Amino acid sequence: MTNVWCHADPAWALDVLRSAAPTLEELDLNNPREEHLLAAYEMPVLRRMAVLCADGALDAQPPALPALPRGVLKWLRVLGLPRATLASLLRAHSASLETLWLYVGTPGAGPWPVGCDDLDALLGQCGLRVSRVVLGRWFASHSESACRAQVSAVRRVLPAATVQCDMCVWKVL
């Protein structure tokens, strides 16, 4: 299910998510509220999820998602989710998550997620077993030297993962 714009009609979006929950394998949430994240969180066969939070609605009181007995998510793309919510989501799916696309900036460039001074610490505390991490810089800061240092730091805490920056990869191509 793609382009679920949760903020436009939150109650309707929640009804749709709950109706589709038993069979939904892929989901693209835009500007979700806590109840939408919780509905997605409880989907038993959800394998791929993209979350875009551009309206700041979760920033004042970032929801913390509860632990899961077993996560099922394999692929996750996140842009703009509050840091605490992201950490709880990553911890919940740490055993199952294989690929993480995270849109976050390099150190020293501003507040989360435009800049991130300690991405290695954030990801290291989540118990991830991912095989691939792609750092997206679409809306965030990107200093080449800071990027190289950040990618290296993430590689140290996730040694089994391929870690790359989408902007640096495109420069090489």
C-alpha positions in Angstrom: 0.0 0.0 0.0 1.6 3.2 -1.1 1.1 6.9 -0.4 -1.0 6.7 2.7 -1.2 10.3 3.7 -2.2 9.9 7.3 -2.5 13.6 8.2 -5.2 14.4 5.6 -7.8 12.3 7.3 -6.3 10.5 10.3 -9.4 8.4 11.2 -9.9 7.2 7.7 -6.2 6.3 7.3 -6.3 4.4 10.5 -9.4 2.4 9.4 -7.7 1.6 6.1 -4.5 0.4 7.9 -6.5 -1.7 10.3 -8.5 -3.3 7.5 -5.4 -4.2 5.5 -3.3 -5.2 8.5 -3.7 -9.0 8.3 -2.3 -9.3 4.7 -0.3 -6.1 4.1 3.4 -6.8 3.2 4.5 -3.3 2.0 3.5 0.1 3.4 4.4 3.7 2.6 3.2 6.1 5.4 3.3 9.8 5.0 3.0 12.1 8.1 1.7 9.4 10.4 0.4 10.0 13.9 1.2 7.7 16.8 -1.9 5.5 16.1 -0.8 4.9 12.5 2.7 3.8 13.6 1.1 1.5 16.2 -1.2 0.0 13.6 1.7 -0.6 11.2 3.7 -2.0 14.1 1.1 -4.7 14.7 0.9 -5.9 11.1 1.9 -9.6 11.2 3.3 -9.9 7.7 4.7 -6.4 7.0 8.1 -6.8 5.3 8.8 -3.4 3.8 7.9 0.0 5.2 8.7 3.6 4.3 7.9 6.4 6.8 8.1 10.1 5.9 7.4 12.6 8.7 7.6 16.1 7.2 5.0 17.9 9.2 6.6 17.7 12.7 3.4 16.4 14.3 5.3 13.7 16.3 8.1 16.0 17.4 6.6 17.4 20.6 5.9 14.0 22.1 7.7 11.4 20.1 6.0 8.0 20.5 8.1 5.1 21.8 7.0 1.9 20.3 6.9 -1.2 22.6 9.2 -4.2 22.2 8.1 -6.9 19.9 8.4 -10.7 20.6 9.6 -11.0 17.1 9.9 -8.3 14.4 9.1 -9.2 10.8 10.2 -6.1 9.0 13.0 -6.7 6.5 13.3 -3.3 4.8 12.8 0.1 6.2 13.2 3.7 4.9 12.8 6.6 7.3 12.8 10.3 6.7 12.0 12.8 9.5 10.9 10.4 12.2 11.8 11.7 15.7 15.0 10.2 17.0 13.5 8.4 20.0 10.7 6.9 17.9 13.3 5.7 15.3 15.4 4.1 18.0 12.3 2.2 19.4 11.3 1.1 15.9 14.8 -0.2 15.1 15.1 -2.0 18.4 11.7 -3.7 17.8 12.8 -5.0 14.4 16.5 -5.5 15.1 16.5 -9.2 14.6 14.6 -9.2 11.3 15.7 -5.9 9.6 18.1 -6.5 6.7 18.1 -3.1 4.9 17.9 0.4 6.4 17.6 3.6 4.4 18.0 6.4 6.8 17.7 10.1 5.7 20.0 11.9 8.2 22.6 14.6 7.9 26.3 14.7 8.7 27.6 16.0 12.1 27.6 19.6 13.0 24.9 20.7 10.6 21.9 21.4 12.8 19.3 19.6 14.8 18.1 16.0 14.2 17.6 14.8 11.5 19.2 17.6 9.3 22.4 16.9 11.2 23.4 14.0 13.4 26.5 14.0 15.6 26.3 10.5 17.0 24.7 8.2 14.4 27.0 5.4 15.3 25.9 5.5 19.0 22.2 5.7 18.0 22.5 2.6 15.7 24.8 0.8 18.0 22.3 0.8 20.9 19.6 -0.7 18.7 21.0 -4.2 18.4 20.8 -4.2 14.6 21.8 -7.1 12.5 21.3 -5.4 9.1 23.3 -6.3 6.0 22.9 -2.9 4.4 22.6 0.7 5.6 22.1 3.6 3.1 22.4 7.1 4.5 20.2 9.4 2.5 21.1 13.0 2.3 18.2 14.3 0.2 17.1 17.1 2.6 20.0 16.9 5.1 23.5 18.2 5.3 26.3 16.5 3.5 29.9 17.5 4.1 32.2 15.0 2.3 34.8 14.7 5.1 32.1 14.5 7.8 30.3 11.9 5.7 33.4 9.7 5.4 33.9 9.9 9.2 30.2 9.1 9.9 30.1 6.2 7.5 33.3 4.8 9.0 31.9 5.2 12.5 28.7 3.3 11.5 30.7 0.6 9.9 32.6 0.1 13.2 29.3 -0.5 15.2 27.7 -2.5 12.3 30.7 -4.5 11.0 28.6 -7.0 9.1 26.8 -4.3 7.1 27.6 -2.6 3.9 27.3 1.1 4.8 27.1 3.8 2.1 26.0 7.3 1.5 23.6 7.9 -1.4 25.3 11.1 -2.5 28.8 9.7 -2.4 27.8 6.7 -4.4 26.2 8.9 -7.1 29.4 11.0 -7.3 31.4 7.9 -8.1 28.9 6.8 -10.8 
